[in-house]
């Protein structure tokens, strides 16, 4: 009863253990702690020794209203800081910022400081907010460590893109404190008391085969120029990765993107709408379902020049023809298989999404609007609504990784309901 009461209250009364590692982003931990305390959470802080070089224990003690733990024992009086007690106390262990070094040690089970021994003792959900330079974040070792942690049920707040401490610009900035607090609030509002294990995830979609489309198609005008759109592919790649983590066999039909292929996913590159049509319909023939997340061009040049078109003095007219509708083709052939669509609208979103769901025979459609802050192209967050025959379910702003989890949850529920019929 106590757990349900606290869940209903969001962060009010929740016990949050905040871990801080040695990153320049540690300065954000002060704001993060303040937001958690303001929301009603009881916050205790554990820091690595290196973290003290970026933010002082006095600052964090003042904000959290608790003594800060850094060492295994107090050298002044020998008082022992029990990592076991800390792990048992917390409703959520939030490590923000989480450096590449700490993530690697977590993945390998290394326990050479209080923060890490507490992690290994924690019985509550664990959330990490990575922060590092873009090359460190993109390195295969870091990506593999993140994948390993995700398989073990660790929640990951995706880092943002922007200017980094190195002066470079790219992905690696720790998510903003407001985003992290929203992530934790949503996690605990679900009544989560433990992290799902890899074996549990594998059981849920083991033996199922899915096709996921992602990214933008490009439609050639000549050997140099093409038509495309702003899709980064992040949402589709997150969905493909999440389905694979739950044990599904996933074929990712990918348009133009700069993303790495998710671990355990078979990727087929299909740059044009015509190539994506052929690849998707072929893969769907052997699949149990498909998620149509790619931003596919509706029109393509009627003729493609074999040489670069030269600039003239007047205007140029480009004649376009319709591309084949991939989703409609799959909807017509789907039978009792699952088909999930996406809709990105700028106006009359409900009506357009409903019409698209019906016309293309989707079981449900994921709607997001460019009018919603934090949703749409290129970013690491999204705000979506699920629309099916039963109505509309609105989701709060969350990371695209968590949106992918929600979509996978809905897919699982649909498969269960269909098998029960």
Beta strands, then each sheet from edge to edge (+ up, - down):
strand 1: 15-20
strand 2: 42-47
strand 3: 92-98
strand 4: 125-130
strand 5: 155-156
strand 6: 160-163
strand 7: 169-173
strand 8: 209-214
strand 9: 219-220
strand 10: 226-227
strand 11: 249-254
strand 12: 265-269
strand 13: 289-292
strand 14: 299-301
strand 15: 320-322
strand 16: 338-345
strand 17: 364-369
strand 18: 381-382
strand 19: 384-388
strand 20: 391-394
strand 21: 398-399
sheet 1: 2+ 1+ 3+ 4+ 5+
sheet 2: 6+ 7-
sheet 3: 12+ 11+ 8+ 13+ 16+ 17+ 19- 20+
sheet 4: 9+ 10-
sheet 5: 14+ 15-
sheet 6: 18+ 21-
end
